[in-house]
Amino acid sequence: MKKNSVVLYKNFGAIVQEQDGDKFIVKYCAVPATPTGKKAVYVEQKVREKDVFLLHEGPASSLENILAFSDDSIDAQIEEACELLLSDEETAKTLISFEELVSLIRGENIADEAFFVYSKIVNNIHFALNQDTLKKGELLFSLRSQEEIDLINQKNFEKEHEAEIRAAFINRLKQRKLELPADAKFMGEVEAFALCKTEKSKTLAEAGISQTVEKAHQLLIDTGIWDIEKNPYPTRFGFSFDSAREQLGKMPEEERTDCPCVCYAIDAPNAADPDDAVGYDGEYYWVCIADPASSVTPDSSIDMAARGRGTTLYIPEGASRMLCESSLEDYALGLKQDSKALAFRLKMTEDSQIDECAIMKVNVQVKMISYEEAENQKDSPELKPLFELARKNLKRRIENHAVNIQMPEVHIVVDKDTKKVSISPHIQYESNAMIQEMMLLAGEGAAKFAFKNQLPFPFVSQETPEFPESVPEGWAGEFAKVKCMRKRSVGITPAPHAGLGLSFYSQVTSPLRRYSDLVAHQQLRAFIDGKKVLDKDEMLERIAAGDAASLAAKKASRLSDTHWKLVYLLQNPDQEYEAFCIDKRGADALMLIPSLDMQTTLKGFNEINLNDKVIVKMKSVGIPEQSVEFMKL
């Protein structure tokens, strides 16, 4: 590059004025002259050699001549060059330099013509400037395929005819007769609105459709963009269908006590994240809990991500885990025989009171069995003491006015390929109740431990419900109790949990899937290690953030369950169900369908009494509104 060389500077045609050390002064036209008489604005700029691309070594006559050059024959010459290049299959696939192209098109590269020829090549639809080599300072071109050319032409056509194309689309949308898949690209904005990612929808407004998520959802179904199985609720509440991604890594090496007995991780047969195991050594009862707090420290990136999720989201399609899926192998209990856990070692009195709760880091041998297997082994030497303790503890809690509510539960399974939904009753064994009592004992023991040691801790409480003087029997009575229950509270001061019949309580048994439990474990570990614990304000702030996210997850889970129940009803339109009256509301009857764990209102049923049974059948379902109407047979 030298004086009067022709260069390309920021897409401007420029000429080198002189060299200044290792830099060059170039001149270019920043603002061209206009027909109204406005003069051109020329600028001189000091640049490095790598800031410009050499088009011709020169010498060029002047910048004005470079910019003014034109030749009407150039288009035909470029077409001829394209035909020649395309005639050789190998050449057509290779990159070709600017100099080679100019030689092919014009015969020779002339300084005053260089920028004009470059502009024509770079704006010709047949040629693409290679961006990878451009970054390296080379002007290399490739031939576009016919498919690429057609796509560019289509985009240009759509840009030129945007208004009429949009109008035709809106007309088809109003008639619910989209041309798919072509029209799908216009519906992305409606999808974003239906998933609560945007607050307004221009498309809905143009089509004269109310801007509600339900109307958007129905429109997407009507036009074939979504099928009825599409579940929007996790996304609407800000949840990903994917689990957390950051790896916990292997559990750190630290001193641990060996648990003296085998502990049993008792869970559903398909459970993938068992986080508790129980055992008895002849003197102490052991509740061993997964120990992710050994790796997840307060305010670490994993901790903050878990706080943002609040909990593992369980929906019929699967689980979106609070902690990375790969962490289960090392941190869940029972996936390996030898596990590391945070253990709650309980010494009990004869009347099932906690006499002593020690908390320690342990190595434990874990045996994983199902609830059904545990039921069959409940008289075995290993499990019998656990069942006996659970029965005593349940008796103690009931005597302390614990509220026992037995509402139906169902298990929803969605086939990933066919989207076929199956619903089955959740089978309750005594082993389920045994595990529940052991978890409650661990929570009670942890709360007493924290209170005794003045440890800032998330104590869970619940005010006493006010039941009516007469509570009916059956499903109606269970529903009446549900209506009377108060919300739970989390605070730094222990208070009775009336629903459980406990004076002290905290949740500590699910740190793999509940953020508040993870915080509790972080506090306990810091205390037993003699390290700094979170103060009460820091702890409550984290708990509150996690609980807010957890509440959103519960809503997303509940609405997802309802969604798939409605899909099930549509897939089984002729099925009949038993329904029981659980509440009277004027002339209407609120009915419970136990086999679906679903409630529905039958209007105008004055003659029906509480707990009366009727047979019903689905009449209509609204997927977007989550509405369903049953008729009495």
C-alpha positions, 0 to 999 in steps of 0.5 A, spaced: 500 500 500 502 506 497 500 513 496 494 513 491 492 506 492 485 505 492 482 502 499 476 500 502 475 503 509 468 502 513 465 500 506 467 507 503 471 507 497 478 511 499 484 513 496 491 513 500 494 520 501 500 519 504 504 514 509 505 517 516 510 512 520 506 505 520 500 509 519 496 511 513 492 517 511 486 516 507 481 520 504 474 518 503 467 521 502 463 521 508 457 525 505 456 525 498 453 531 494 446 531 493 442 534 487 439 540 491 446 542 491 449 540 497 456 539 497 460 533 498 463 532 505 470 529 504 474 526 510 481 525 512 483 519 517 489 516 520 488 509 520 492 502 521 494 498 515 489 492 518 483 497 518 483 498 510 482 493 505 487 494 499 483 494 492 488 496 487 495 499 489 494 505 484 496 510 482 489 512 482 488 519 479 483 522 484 478 520 489 473 524 485 474 520 479 474 513 483 467 515 486 464 517 479 466 512 475 461 508 472 460 502 466 453 500 464 456 493 461 458 491 468 452 487 470 452 483 463 460 482 465 458 479 472 453 474 469 458 472 464 463 471 469 458 467 474 456 462 468 463 461 467 464 459 474 458 455 475 460 451 469 466 448 473 463 444 479 469 444 483 471 452 482 464 454 484 465 451 491 471 454 492 473 461 495 475 466 489 479 473 491 477 480 489 483 480 484 481 474 481 474 476 480 476 483 477 480 479 472 474 474 470 469 480 469 473 486 466 479 482 464 484 487 468 484 491 474 484 498 473 485 503 479 480 508 478 475 502 476 476 498 482 471 501 488 466 501 482 467 493 481 467 492 488 461 495 489 457 491 484 460 485 486 458 485 493 451 487 491 450 482 486 446 476 489 450 471 486 456 473 490 457 472 498 463 476 501 466 471 506 466 473 513 471 469 516 476 471 511 474 478 512 476 478 519 483 476 517 484 482 512 482 478 506 477 479 501 474 473 498 468 471 495 463 465 494 458 463 489 451 463 492 447 456 491 440 457 488 437 455 494 440 461 498 438 466 492 431 464 492 431 465 500 434 472 499 429 474 493 423 471 497 426 476 503 426 482 498 419 480 496 416 480 503 420 486 505 417 490 498 410 487 499 410 487 507 403 491 508 399 486 503 403 480 506 401 482 513 394 484 511 393 477 507 395 473 513 391 477 518 385 475 514 387 468 514 388 468 521 381 471 522 378 465 519 383 460 523 385 458 516 393 459 516 397 456 511 402 452 515 408 452 515 409 458 512 404 462 516 408 459 523 413 465 523 408 470 524 405 467 530 411 467 534 409 473 537 402 470 539 406 464 542 410 469 546 404 473 549 401 466 550 407 464 554 407 471 558 413 473 555 410 479 553 405 484 555 402 485 549 400 482 542 400 486 536 397 480 532 391 479 536 390 487 536 390 487 528 385 480 528 380 484 533 382 478 538 382 480 546 389 480 549 388 475 554 393 469 555 386 464 554 384 467 547 391 467 545 392 459 547 385 458 544 387 461 537 394 457 537 390 451 538 385 453 533 390 455 528 394 448 529 400 452 532 399 448 538 396 442 539 391 441 545 397 437 549 401 443 549 402 445 557 404 453 557 404 453 565 411 452 567 414 457 562 408 462 564 411 462 571 418 463 569 420 455 569 425 452 564 423 444 563 430 443 564 434 442 570 439 446 573 446 446 569 452 448 574 455 441 576 456 440 584 462 436 583 464 430 587 462 431 595 468 434 598 473 429 603 471 431 610 471 427 617 465 423 617 462 418 623 460 411 620 453 410 621 452 403 625 446 401 622 444 400 615 439 405 613 433 404 608 431 409 603 424 408 602 420 411 596 416 410 590 419 405 585 421 410 579 424 415 584 430 418 581 432 423 587 431 419 594 434 424 599 432 420 606 434 414 609 432 411 616 434 406 620 435 403 628 441 401 631 438 398 637 439 404 641 438 410 636 434 412 631 437 415 625 434 419 619 440 420 614 439 426 609 442 428 603 448 432 604 448 437 598 450 443 603 457 440 603 458 443 596 453 448 596 455 454 600 451 461 601 451 466 596 455 461 591 452 461 584 449 454 585 446 457 591 443 463 588 440 459 582 437 454 587 434 460 590 431 462 584 428 456 583 426 455 590 424 447 589 424 442 584 418 443 579 415 436 578 410 436 573 407 430 569 412 430 563 418 430 568 422 434 573 426 440 573 431 440 578 433 445 583 440 442 583 444 439 577 441 432 575 448 429 575 449 431 582 444 425 584 449 420 583 453 423 588 448 426 593 442 422 593 441 416 598 441 409 595 443 410 588 450 407 591 450 403 597 455 407 601 453 414 601 455 421 605 449 424 609 447 429 614 444 425 620 439 426 625 440 421 631 434 421 635 434 418 642 427 417 644 423 416 651 418 411 652 412 416 650 415 417 643 418 424 645 425 426 643 430 425 649 436 427 645 437 429 637 445 429 635 446 432 628 453 429 625 456 428 618 456 420 616 458 415 612 452 410 611 450 404 608 443 405 604 439 400 601 433 402 597 427 399 597 419 401 595 414 402 599 410 396 597 417 392 599 417 396 606 410 394 607 412 386 606 418 387 611 415 391 616 415 385 621 423 384 620 428 386 625 430 392 621 424 395 620 419 393 625 422 398 630 421 404 625 414 402 624 413 401 632 416 408 633 412 411 627 405 409 630 407 411 637 409 418 634 402 419 630 398 417 636 402 422 640 401 428 635 393 426 634 393 426 642 396 433 641 390 435 636 394 434 630 389 435 624 389 428 619 386 430 613 385 424 607 384 427 601 384 423 594 391 423 591 392 421 583 399 419 579 399 422 572 403 419 567 404 422 560 407 418 554 413 422 551 411 420 544 404 419 544 402 424 549 397 419 552 395 420 559 394 415 564 391 417 571 391 412 577 390 412 584 396 414 589 396 407 593 398 409 601 401 404 605 403 404 612 410 405 610 408 411 607 406 414 613 412 411 617 417 415 613 412 421 614 413 420 621 420 419 621 421 425 617 417 429 622 421 427 628 427 429 624 424 436 623 422 436 630 429 434 632 432 439 628 428 445 631 429 443 638 437 442 636 437 449 633 433 452 639 437 449 644 443 452 641 440 459 639 442 458 632 438 462 627 433 457 624 427 457 619 422 455 624 415 453 621 409 454 625 401 454 623 396 457 627 390 452 630 384 452 625 377 453 628 373 447 626 365 448 626 362 444 632 360 439 627 364 436 622 361 431 617 363 424 616 366 422 609 369 426 603 365 432 606 368 432 612 375 432 610 374 438 605 371 441 611 377 441 615 381 443 609 377 449 608 379 451 616 386 450 615 391 456 616 397 458 612 404 456 615 409 461 617 416 461 617 420 465 622 426 465 627 422 464 633 419 457 634 412 456 635 407 451 635 405 447 628 397 446 630 396 442 624 402 437 625 401 437 633 408 439 634 411 445 639 417 445 635 418 444 627 422 445 621 423 442 614 430 439 613 429 433 610 429 435 602 435 439 601 436 436 594 429 439 592 427 444 597 431 451 598 429 452 605 431 445 607 438 447 603 439 453 607 437 449 614 442 444 612 447 450 611 446 453 618 447 446 621 453 444 618 456 451 619 454 450 627 457 443 628 463 445 624 464 451 628 464 456 622 460 463 621 452 462 621 448 466 617 445 471 622 437 471 622 436 477 617 440 474 612 437 467 613 430 470 613 431 474 606 434 467 603 428 463 605 423 468 603 426 469 596 426 461 595 419 461 598 417 466 593 419 462 587 417 455 590 410 458 591 410 459 583 413 452 582 407 450 586 402 454 582 405 451 575 405 444 578 398 444 580 396 448 573 400 443 569 396 437 573 389 440 571 392 441 564 393 434 563 387 431 567 383 435 562 387 432 556 385 425 559 378 427 559 378 429 552 382 422 550 377 418 554 370 422 553 365 416 554 368 414 561 364 415 567 366 417 574 363 416 581 362 423 584 361 425 592 358 431 594 363 435 599 359 442 599 353 445 598 353 452 595 346 455 595 342 450 589 349 448 587 353 442 589 360 442 589 362 435 587 369 431 588 371 426 583 376 421 587 379 417 581 381 424 578 382 428 584 378 433 581 372 438 583 366 440 579 360 444 581 353 441 579 348 446 578 341 446 581 342 440 585 337 442 591 336 434 593 343 432 593 346 431 600 353 431 603 357 425 601 351 423 596 354 419 590 352 420 583 355 418 576 358 423 572 360 424 565 364 429 562 360 434 558 365 439 555 372 441 556 376 448 555 383 447 555 385 454 555 381 456 561 382 450 565 374 449 565 370 443 565 363 441 565 360 434 567 353 432 567 349 427 571 347 420 569 
